[in-house]
Amino acid sequence: MTATADPTANAATDLTARARNLLRTGGPEDGSSWLEHVLGWTLVVVVAMFVTQVGWL
């Protein structure tokens, strides 16, 4: 008698792997560091313009 893999265990593992890929939020391993820098500095400039216009600080 040969051992066979449980199909529900494989399906659960596949589902977990797909869910993990869908729920990723990005990070250093994405290779988009230049985009993160551009978006970060854009946010800094927009917040600075808003603060200047509102008159806080």
Secondary structure, DSSP 8 states (H G I E B T S, - for coil): ------HHHHHHHHHHHHHHHHT----GGGS-HHHHHHHHHHHHHHHHHHHHHHT--
